[in-house]
Amino acid sequence: MSTRRAVVLGGTGGIGSAVVRDLLDVSGRGGDDWQVDVVARRGGAAADVLTAAGASFVAGDRRDTTVLRDLLRPGADLLVDTVGVTRDDALQLRPFLDDVGSTVFVSSKAVYVDDQGRHANAVDKPVFGGPVTELQPTVVAGDGDPTSRDGYGAAKVAAEQVLLDHGAPVTVLRPSKVYGVGIGRPREWFVVRRALDGRERILLADHGRGVDHTTAASGIASLVRLVADAPDRRILNVADETAPDVLEIVRTLAGLVDHRFDEVLLDQDAPAFVGTTPWSSPSPFVLDTTAARALGWQPPRYADAVRPEVDWLLETAHTVPAGGDVPWAEDPFWDRMFDYGPEDAALALLSLGRD
């Protein structure tokens, strides 16, 4: 048994912390031990938990070249970048790639386009003929605003190309709708908060049939550990074993918080301003994970992998002081999602329509 060293950039986030926990969990189980350096701009509760589990915390900016040099020039067996987005981010890593046994760059399914050039962040959503493989065309690499609808995917493609063109063993991972403990945008809160608020009915557009593949952070972590032992230049989709539709997700989450909703399955005649969820999609967006499975990776089931996140959401909600709110509440993503007035009005209209 030997000790191997991993550096996880953005290691206190939802994906990074899952990677760190996975590496530490396997240490001492008859395989290699992992020494894990966790890099993030600030510490806090997440960093405290990881250091208590055996990780080393390094306070620093992932975009500070001095920090990268100090961590990577001595060499590392594994480098995981969970926060890099742009071409410049990738260029900062290039000088150190030859010092790393296996590098993993977390990208996104937002890079894929359909035959009309539509991508996941576009106003007009893409339409694919089936599960999307790694050979699907992508948006053109670009250096625009990575926080914009069109800029994010283009920036990720630019970063991917810089790293893969170097020639070092770099694995690019493309997940979809990531969830897990500590995730910055916990979409499951859409259901959990409704249960906590005592909402008896939940409105779901398109009869709850929308499909937008989910990806467990724990699944990303297990794939990272696998490619650490099999370094290569490649791109891999990473997603759950199956792609649950909205109705299945809602029922799974309701069951985990011991709540029962009266499901109102809306059709095309329902008001357009209600029933949309974080997983709603006008056409299925499913990732083909055959390439990752061929390496021996086993993707998790959503119903199993989402349990720890739900526990974390409940624990966080129950510790919020009076007059406060959960840490992710300021994300504009949640604007109007819990404005129950329009939902109640729609329910009243639907009730009148049935009379």
C-alpha positions as CSV (number, residue, x, y, z in Angstrom):
1,M,0.0,0.0,0.0
2,S,1.3,3.5,-0.9
3,T,0.2,7.0,-0.2
4,R,-1.0,9.0,-3.2
5,R,-1.6,12.7,-3.3
6,A,-4.7,14.5,-4.8
7,V,-5.3,18.2,-5.2
8,V,-9.0,19.3,-5.5
9,L,-9.6,22.8,-6.7
10,G,-13.0,24.1,-5.3
11,G,-12.8,21.3,-2.8
12,T,-15.4,22.6,-0.4
13,G,-18.2,22.9,-3.0
14,G,-20.8,20.2,-3.7
15,I,-18.8,18.3,-6.3
16,G,-15.4,18.9,-4.8
17,S,-16.3,17.8,-1.3
18,A,-17.9,14.7,-2.7
19,V,-14.6,13.9,-4.5
20,V,-12.7,14.5,-1.3
21,R,-15.0,12.3,0.8
22,D,-14.8,9.5,-1.7
23,L,-11.0,9.5,-1.8
24,L,-10.7,9.6,2.0
25,D,-13.4,6.9,2.4
26,V,-11.4,4.4,0.3
27,S,-8.1,5.1,2.1
28,G,-7.1,2.2,4.2
29,R,-9.5,-0.3,2.7
30,G,-6.8,-2.5,1.3
31,G,-5.9,0.0,-1.5
32,D,-3.8,3.1,-1.6
33,D,-4.1,5.9,1.0
34,W,-4.9,9.3,-0.3
35,Q,-3.5,12.5,1.0
36,V,-5.9,15.2,-0.2
37,D,-5.3,18.9,-0.4
38,V,-8.5,20.9,-0.6
39,V,-8.3,24.3,-2.2
40,A,-10.9,27.0,-1.7
41,R,-10.9,30.7,-1.2
42,R,-12.3,30.4,2.4
43,G,-12.8,27.8,5.0
44,G,-16.0,27.4,7.0
45,A,-18.1,24.4,8.1
46,A,-17.5,22.4,4.9
47,A,-13.7,22.8,5.2
48,D,-13.9,21.9,8.9
49,V,-15.8,18.6,8.1
50,L,-13.3,17.6,5.5
51,T,-10.2,18.4,7.6
52,A,-11.8,16.4,10.4
53,A,-12.0,13.5,8.0
54,G,-8.3,13.8,7.2
55,A,-8.0,16.3,4.3
56,S,-5.6,19.3,4.4
57,F,-7.2,22.7,3.7
58,V,-5.4,25.3,1.7
59,A,-7.0,28.8,1.7
60,G,-6.4,30.3,-1.8
61,D,-7.8,31.3,-5.1
62,R,-7.9,28.7,-7.8
63,R,-7.0,31.5,-10.2
64,D,-3.8,32.5,-8.2
65,T,-0.9,31.0,-10.2
66,T,1.3,31.1,-7.1
67,V,-1.1,28.8,-5.2
68,L,-1.2,26.4,-8.2
69,R,2.6,26.4,-8.4
70,D,3.1,25.7,-4.7
71,L,0.6,22.8,-4.9
72,L,1.4,21.2,-8.2
73,R,5.0,21.8,-9.0
74,P,6.1,19.1,-6.4
75,G,3.9,16.7,-8.3
76,A,0.5,15.1,-7.7
77,D,-1.1,11.8,-8.6
78,L,-4.5,13.4,-9.2
79,L,-5.7,17.0,-9.9
80,V,-9.4,17.7,-10.0
81,D,-10.6,21.1,-11.1
82,T,-14.3,21.6,-10.2
83,V,-14.4,25.4,-10.6
84,G,-12.4,26.2,-13.8
85,V,-14.6,27.6,-16.6
86,T,-12.6,29.7,-19.1
87,R,-9.7,29.4,-21.5
88,D,-7.6,31.4,-19.1
89,D,-8.4,29.1,-16.3
90,A,-7.2,26.1,-18.4
91,L,-4.1,28.0,-19.5
92,Q,-3.1,28.5,-15.8
93,L,-3.1,24.7,-15.4
94,R,-1.1,23.8,-18.5
95,P,2.4,24.4,-17.1
96,F,1.7,21.9,-14.4
97,L,-0.1,19.1,-16.3
98,D,3.1,17.1,-16.8
99,D,3.6,17.0,-13.0
100,V,0.2,15.3,-12.5
101,G,-0.5,11.6,-13.0
102,S,-4.2,12.2,-13.9
103,T,-6.1,15.4,-14.3
104,V,-9.9,15.7,-14.2
105,F,-11.7,18.8,-15.5
106,V,-15.4,19.1,-14.6
107,S,-17.2,20.6,-17.6
108,S,-20.9,20.5,-18.4
109,K,-23.6,19.1,-20.7
110,A,-24.3,22.7,-21.6
111,V,-21.6,22.4,-24.3
112,Y,-23.8,20.2,-26.5
113,V,-25.9,21.5,-29.4
114,D,-28.6,19.9,-31.5
115,D,-28.7,20.1,-35.3
116,Q,-30.2,23.6,-35.0
117,G,-27.4,24.9,-32.8
118,R,-29.5,25.0,-29.7
119,H,-28.0,24.3,-26.3
120,A,-29.2,23.7,-22.8
121,N,-28.9,27.4,-21.7
122,A,-30.6,28.8,-24.9
123,V,-34.0,30.3,-24.7
124,D,-35.1,27.8,-27.3
125,K,-34.2,24.4,-25.9
126,P,-32.4,21.7,-27.9
127,V,-34.1,18.7,-29.3
128,F,-32.1,15.5,-29.6
129,G,-33.1,12.3,-31.3
130,G,-32.0,10.1,-28.4
131,P,-29.3,9.9,-25.6
132,V,-26.4,12.3,-26.2
133,T,-23.0,10.8,-26.6
134,E,-19.6,12.5,-26.3
135,L,-19.5,12.7,-30.1
136,Q,-22.4,15.1,-30.2
137,P,-21.4,18.5,-31.7
138,T,-20.7,21.3,-29.2
139,V,-21.0,25.1,-29.2
140,V,-18.0,26.9,-30.7
141,A,-15.3,27.7,-28.2
142,G,-15.5,31.4,-27.0
143,D,-14.2,33.9,-24.6
144,G,-17.4,35.9,-23.9
145,D,-19.0,36.4,-20.5
146,P,-19.1,32.9,-18.9
147,T,-22.1,33.9,-16.8
148,S,-24.3,34.6,-19.8
149,R,-26.6,32.1,-21.6
150,D,-24.4,31.8,-24.6
151,G,-21.1,32.4,-22.9
152,Y,-21.0,29.6,-20.4
153,G,-20.9,26.6,-22.7
154,A,-18.5,28.3,-25.1
155,A,-16.1,29.1,-22.3
156,K,-16.2,25.5,-21.1
157,V,-15.4,24.2,-24.6
158,A,-12.5,26.6,-24.8
159,A,-11.1,25.3,-21.5
160,E,-11.6,21.7,-22.6
161,Q,-9.7,22.2,-25.8
162,V,-6.8,23.9,-24.1
163,L,-6.4,21.0,-21.6
164,L,-6.9,18.2,-24.1
165,D,-4.7,19.7,-26.8
166,H,-1.8,19.7,-24.3
167,G,-1.4,15.9,-24.6
168,A,-1.3,15.1,-20.9
169,P,-3.7,12.6,-19.5
170,V,-6.8,14.8,-19.0
171,T,-10.3,13.5,-18.5
172,V,-13.1,16.0,-19.2
173,L,-16.4,15.1,-17.4
174,R,-19.7,16.4,-18.6
175,P,-22.4,16.2,-16.0
176,S,-26.1,17.3,-16.0
177,K,-28.2,18.8,-13.2
178,V,-25.8,18.0,-10.4
179,Y,-27.1,17.4,-6.9
180,G,-25.5,16.5,-3.6
181,V,-24.6,17.6,-0.1
182,G,-23.3,21.2,-0.2
183,I,-24.3,21.9,-3.8
184,G,-24.6,25.6,-4.5
185,R,-27.9,25.3,-6.3
186,P,-29.9,22.5,-4.6
187,R,-32.8,22.0,-7.1
188,E,-34.4,19.5,-4.7
189,W,-35.2,22.5,-2.4
190,F,-38.1,23.2,-4.8
191,V,-39.9,20.1,-3.4
192,V,-38.5,20.0,0.1
193,R,-39.4,23.6,0.9
194,R,-43.0,23.0,-0.4
195,A,-43.3,20.1,2.0
196,L,-41.9,22.1,4.9
197,D,-44.4,24.9,4.0
198,G,-47.2,22.4,4.2
199,R,-48.2,22.7,0.6
200,E,-50.8,20.0,-0.1
201,R,-50.9,20.3,-3.9
202,I,-48.1,20.6,-6.4
203,L,-48.7,21.7,-10.0
204,L,-46.6,20.0,-12.7
205,A,-46.5,21.1,-16.3
206,D,-46.7,18.6,-19.2
207,H,-48.2,16.0,-16.8
208,G,-44.7,15.9,-15.1
209,R,-43.2,14.1,-18.0
210,G,-40.2,16.4,-18.5
211,V,-36.8,14.7,-18.5
212,D,-33.5,16.5,-17.9
213,H,-30.9,13.9,-16.7
214,T,-29.7,14.2,-13.2
215,T,-26.1,13.6,-12.0
216,A,-25.1,12.7,-8.4
217,A,-22.0,14.5,-7.1
218,S,-21.2,11.1,-5.5
219,G,-21.4,9.5,-8.9
220,I,-18.9,12.1,-10.2
221,A,-16.7,11.3,-7.3
222,S,-16.6,7.6,-7.9
223,L,-15.8,8.2,-11.6
224,V,-13.0,10.5,-10.6
225,R,-11.5,7.8,-8.4
226,L,-11.7,5.4,-11.3
227,V,-10.0,7.6,-13.8
228,A,-7.3,8.4,-11.3
229,D,-6.2,4.7,-11.7
230,A,-6.6,4.8,-15.5
231,P,-5.3,8.2,-16.7
232,D,-5.9,9.0,-20.4
233,R,-7.0,11.9,-22.7
234,R,-10.8,11.6,-23.1
235,I,-14.3,13.1,-22.6
236,L,-16.9,11.3,-20.5
237,N,-20.5,12.0,-19.9
238,V,-21.4,11.4,-16.2
239,A,-25.1,11.0,-15.1
240,D,-27.3,8.8,-13.0
241,E,-28.2,5.2,-14.0
242,T,-31.6,6.3,-15.5
243,A,-33.0,9.7,-16.2
244,P,-36.1,10.2,-14.0
245,D,-38.9,12.4,-15.2
246,V,-40.3,15.3,-13.1
247,L,-43.1,13.3,-11.6
248,E,-40.7,10.5,-10.5
249,I,-38.3,13.1,-8.9
250,V,-41.2,14.8,-7.1
251,R,-42.5,11.5,-5.7
252,T,-39.0,10.4,-4.7
253,L,-38.4,13.6,-2.8
254,A,-41.8,13.7,-1.2
255,G,-41.3,10.2,0.1
256,L,-37.9,11.0,1.6
257,V,-39.5,13.9,3.6
258,D,-42.6,11.8,4.5
259,H,-44.9,14.1,2.7
260,R,-47.7,13.4,0.3
261,F,-48.7,15.9,-2.4
262,D,-51.9,16.0,-4.4
263,E,-50.3,16.0,-7.8
264,V,-52.0,18.4,-10.3
265,L,-50.8,17.2,-13.7
266,L,-51.3,20.1,-16.1
267,D,-51.8,19.9,-19.9
268,Q,-51.2,22.4,-22.7
269,D,-54.4,24.2,-21.8
270,A,-53.2,25.1,-18.3
271,P,-51.9,28.6,-17.4
272,A,-48.4,29.1,-18.9
273,F,-47.0,30.7,-15.7
274,V,-47.3,27.7,-13.4
275,G,-46.1,24.1,-13.1
276,T,-42.5,24.7,-14.2
277,T,-39.9,22.9,-12.0
278,P,-36.1,22.9,-12.0
279,W,-36.2,19.7,-14.1
280,S,-38.8,20.7,-16.6
281,S,-37.7,20.3,-20.2
282,P,-39.8,20.6,-23.4
283,S,-37.9,17.6,-24.9
284,P,-35.8,14.9,-23.2
285,F,-32.1,15.7,-22.5
286,V,-30.5,12.4,-21.6
287,L,-26.7,11.7,-21.5
288,D,-25.4,8.4,-22.8
289,T,-22.8,7.1,-20.2
290,T,-21.7,4.1,-22.2
291,A,-18.1,5.3,-22.4
292,A,-17.8,5.8,-18.6
293,R,-19.5,2.4,-17.9
294,A,-17.0,0.7,-20.3
295,L,-14.3,1.7,-17.8
296,G,-16.1,-0.2,-15.0
297,W,-18.0,2.8,-13.6
298,Q,-21.4,2.1,-12.1
299,P,-23.7,5.1,-12.1
300,P,-25.9,5.5,-9.0
301,R,-29.7,5.6,-8.9
302,Y,-31.3,9.0,-8.2
303,A,-33.5,7.6,-5.5
304,D,-30.5,6.3,-3.6
305,A,-28.0,9.0,-4.2
306,V,-30.3,12.0,-3.4
307,R,-30.9,10.9,0.2
308,P,-27.9,12.6,1.8
309,E,-28.7,15.8,0.1
310,V,-32.3,15.8,1.3
311,D,-31.0,15.1,4.9
312,W,-28.7,18.1,4.5
313,L,-31.5,20.3,3.2
314,L,-33.7,19.4,6.2
315,E,-30.8,20.0,8.7
316,T,-30.0,23.3,7.1
317,A,-33.6,24.5,7.1
318,H,-34.1,23.5,10.7
319,T,-31.0,25.5,11.9
320,V,-32.0,28.7,10.1
321,P,-32.7,31.4,12.8
322,A,-36.0,33.2,13.0
323,G,-36.3,35.8,10.2
324,G,-33.4,34.2,8.3
325,D,-33.2,32.0,5.2
326,V,-31.2,29.2,3.8
327,P,-27.7,30.1,2.3
328,W,-28.8,29.6,-1.3
329,A,-31.9,31.8,-1.1
330,E,-30.2,34.8,-2.7
331,D,-29.6,32.9,-5.9
332,P,-31.8,34.6,-8.6
333,F,-32.7,31.1,-9.8
334,W,-35.2,30.9,-6.9
335,D,-37.0,34.1,-7.8
336,R,-40.8,33.6,-7.9
337,M,-40.4,29.8,-7.4
338,F,-42.0,30.0,-4.0
339,D,-44.6,32.7,-4.8
340,Y,-47.6,30.5,-4.1
341,G,-50.1,33.2,-5.1
342,P,-50.1,32.4,-8.8
343,E,-50.3,28.7,-8.1
344,D,-53.3,29.1,-5.9
345,A,-54.9,31.3,-8.5
346,A,-54.3,28.7,-11.1
347,L,-55.8,26.0,-8.9
348,A,-58.9,28.2,-8.4
349,L,-59.2,28.6,-12.2
350,L,-58.8,25.0,-12.8
351,S,-61.4,24.2,-10.2
352,L,-63.9,26.6,-11.8
353,G,-63.2,24.9,-15.2
354,R,-64.2,21.6,-13.7
355,D,-67.5,23.0,-12.3
